[in-house]
Amino acid sequence: MQSDDSSIHESNTPVWTKSYEKGLVYEVYFRNLSRIAFTRHFENSKDSYERSVWGMFIKLEKHSLDTMAGLRGKYNVDTQSVISARIGAYALSKALNWWPEFSRKKVLKSANVFIPQLKAIKALGPQEDQAVLSYMVQHEQVLVDFLTLYLQGKKEMAKEKIETQYSKYYAQSNL
C-alpha cells in the first residue's frame, strides 16, 4: 500500500546504506524516534481508539527493538536513543496531538521513504541475517498500511492491520 511519492525519495537510499552496519544504526535511530513519539502521543491521548492502536504500536516497536537486538549486538550498534532522536520524537508527538491529520500524513510519507531504505539495508545483509531483516521491512509495512487506511477514513480496517500484527506476538487478551 505504498504511496506513489515514495519513489521520488529512493535516490536518498544510498546515503543511509553505504555499509550494512551504518544501515543498522540508521534503523535503530528511527525505531527509537518512533517508539518515543508513539509513547508520548499515547500518554497524551484521551481517545479510546487512539490509545488502543498506538498502545499496540508501542508494543510492536518494542518487539521490533527486541527482534533486532541480536543483529545490533552482533555488529556492535549502539541502541541508545541519541538526543536528536529524542528531540525529533518530542516534536512528532506534539504534532500528532496538535495537528493529527497533517502529522499522520508526514509519518506515512516518512515510512514510505523508510521502506526502500530498509530494503537496501536488507540487501546488504548476509544470508544468516535475512530472516530478521525481512521482519524489519515487514514491520514498517504494517505502519504504512495502517496509516494509509486510517487517512482514507477506514479506521476499523486500519485497526485490524495493527491487531493482526500484534496478535502474532502478543496474546489476544492484551488487545
C-alpha positions as CSV (number, residue, x, y, z in Angstrom):
1,M,0.0,0.0,0.0
2,Q,2.9,2.4,-0.5
3,S,2.0,5.8,-1.9
4,D,3.4,6.8,-5.3
5,D,5.6,9.6,-3.8
6,S,7.9,7.2,-2.1
7,S,9.7,6.6,-5.4
8,I,10.9,10.2,-5.6
9,H,12.8,9.6,-2.4
10,E,14.5,6.3,-3.4
11,S,17.5,8.3,-4.6
12,N,18.3,9.1,-0.9
13,T,18.7,5.4,-0.1
14,P,22.4,5.1,-0.8
15,V,23.2,7.9,1.6
16,W,22.0,5.7,4.5
17,T,23.2,2.4,3.2
18,K,26.9,2.9,2.5
19,S,27.5,-0.1,4.8
20,Y,25.4,-2.7,6.5
21,E,26.4,-1.5,9.9
22,K,25.6,2.1,9.2
23,G,22.2,0.9,7.9
24,L,21.5,-0.8,11.2
25,V,22.5,2.4,13.0
26,Y,20.0,4.3,10.9
27,E,17.3,1.8,11.5
28,V,17.7,1.9,15.3
29,Y,17.8,5.7,15.2
30,F,14.3,5.9,13.6
31,R,13.0,2.9,15.6
32,N,13.9,4.8,18.8
33,L,12.4,8.0,17.5
34,S,9.1,6.4,16.6
35,R,8.9,4.4,19.9
36,I,9.4,7.6,21.9
37,A,7.0,9.6,19.8
38,F,4.2,7.0,19.8
39,T,4.6,6.6,23.6
40,R,4.3,10.3,24.2
41,H,1.3,10.5,21.9
42,F,-0.3,7.5,23.6
43,E,0.2,9.1,27.1
44,N,-1.4,12.4,26.0
45,S,-4.4,10.9,24.1
46,K,-7.8,10.6,25.7
47,D,-9.4,9.0,22.7
48,S,-10.0,5.3,23.2
49,Y,-9.3,4.4,19.5
50,E,-6.0,6.3,19.6
51,R,-5.0,4.7,22.9
52,S,-5.8,1.3,21.5
53,V,-3.9,1.5,18.2
54,W,-0.9,3.5,19.5
55,G,-0.7,1.2,22.5
56,M,-0.4,-1.7,20.2
57,F,2.1,0.2,18.1
58,I,4.3,0.9,21.1
59,K,4.4,-2.8,22.0
60,L,5.2,-3.6,18.3
61,E,8.0,-1.0,18.3
62,K,9.4,-2.6,21.5
63,H,9.1,-6.1,19.8
64,S,11.0,-4.7,16.8
65,L,13.8,-3.4,19.0
66,D,14.0,-6.7,20.8
67,T,13.9,-8.7,17.5
68,M,16.7,-6.6,16.0
69,A,18.7,-6.7,19.2
70,G,20.7,-9.7,18.2
71,L,21.9,-8.0,15.0
72,R,22.7,-4.8,16.8
73,G,24.8,-6.8,19.3
74,K,26.5,-8.8,16.6
75,Y,27.5,-5.6,14.7
76,N,28.1,-3.5,17.9
77,V,25.4,-1.0,17.1
78,D,24.6,1.4,19.9
79,T,20.9,1.1,20.8
80,Q,20.7,4.2,23.0
81,S,18.4,6.9,21.6
82,V,20.6,9.9,20.7
83,I,19.5,13.4,21.6
84,S,18.4,14.3,18.0
85,A,16.0,11.3,18.1
86,R,14.6,12.4,21.4
87,I,14.1,15.9,20.1
88,G,12.5,14.6,16.9
89,A,10.3,12.3,18.9
90,Y,9.1,15.2,21.1
91,A,8.3,17.3,18.1
92,L,6.5,14.4,16.4
93,S,4.5,13.6,19.5
94,K,3.4,17.2,19.8
95,A,2.4,17.3,16.1
96,L,0.4,14.1,16.5
97,N,-1.6,15.8,19.2
98,W,-1.9,19.3,17.8
99,W,-2.2,18.5,14.0
100,P,-3.2,14.9,13.9
101,E,-4.1,14.5,10.2
102,F,-1.2,16.6,8.9
103,S,1.3,14.7,11.1
104,R,-0.1,11.3,10.2
105,K,0.4,12.2,6.6
106,K,4.1,13.2,7.4
107,V,4.6,9.9,9.2
108,L,3.2,8.0,6.3
109,K,5.4,9.9,3.9
110,S,8.5,9.2,6.0
111,A,7.5,5.5,6.4
112,N,7.2,5.2,2.6
113,V,10.7,6.6,2.3
114,F,12.0,4.4,5.0
115,I,10.8,1.1,3.4
116,P,13.1,1.3,0.3
117,Q,15.9,2.3,2.6
118,L,15.2,-0.7,4.8
119,K,15.1,-2.9,1.7
120,A,18.5,-1.5,0.7
121,I,19.9,-2.3,4.2
122,K,18.4,-5.8,3.9
123,A,20.1,-6.3,0.5
124,L,23.5,-5.6,2.1
125,G,23.0,-8.1,4.9
126,P,24.5,-11.6,4.9
127,Q,22.2,-14.6,4.4
128,E,22.2,-15.5,8.1
129,D,20.6,-12.1,8.9
130,Q,17.9,-12.2,6.3
131,A,15.0,-13.6,8.4
132,V,15.4,-10.7,10.9
133,L,15.9,-8.2,8.1
134,S,12.7,-9.4,6.4
135,Y,10.9,-8.8,9.7
136,M,12.3,-5.3,9.9
137,V,10.8,-4.4,6.4
138,Q,7.5,-6.1,7.1
139,H,7.2,-4.3,10.4
140,E,7.4,-1.0,8.7
141,Q,5.0,-2.0,6.0
142,V,2.3,-2.6,8.7
143,L,2.7,1.1,9.8
144,V,2.3,2.2,6.1
145,D,-0.8,0.0,5.6
146,F,-2.3,1.3,8.9
147,L,-1.8,4.9,8.1
148,T,-2.9,4.6,4.5
149,L,-6.2,3.1,5.6
150,Y,-6.6,5.5,8.5
151,L,-6.1,8.5,6.3
152,Q,-8.7,7.1,3.9
153,G,-11.2,7.2,6.8
154,K,-11.1,3.4,7.1
155,K,-10.3,3.4,10.8
156,E,-11.6,-0.1,11.6
157,M,-9.7,-1.7,8.7
158,A,-6.6,0.2,9.8
159,K,-7.0,-1.1,13.3
160,E,-7.3,-4.6,12.0
161,K,-3.9,-4.3,10.4
162,I,-2.4,-3.5,13.7
163,E,-4.3,-6.2,15.6
164,T,-3.2,-8.8,13.0
165,Q,0.4,-7.9,13.5
166,Y,0.0,-7.5,17.3
167,S,-1.7,-10.9,17.7
168,K,1.3,-12.6,16.1
169,Y,3.5,-11.7,19.1
170,Y,1.0,-11.0,22.0
171,A,-2.0,-12.8,23.4
172,Q,-5.4,-11.7,22.1
173,S,-6.4,-10.8,25.7
174,N,-3.9,-7.9,25.6
175,L,-5.7,-6.1,22.8
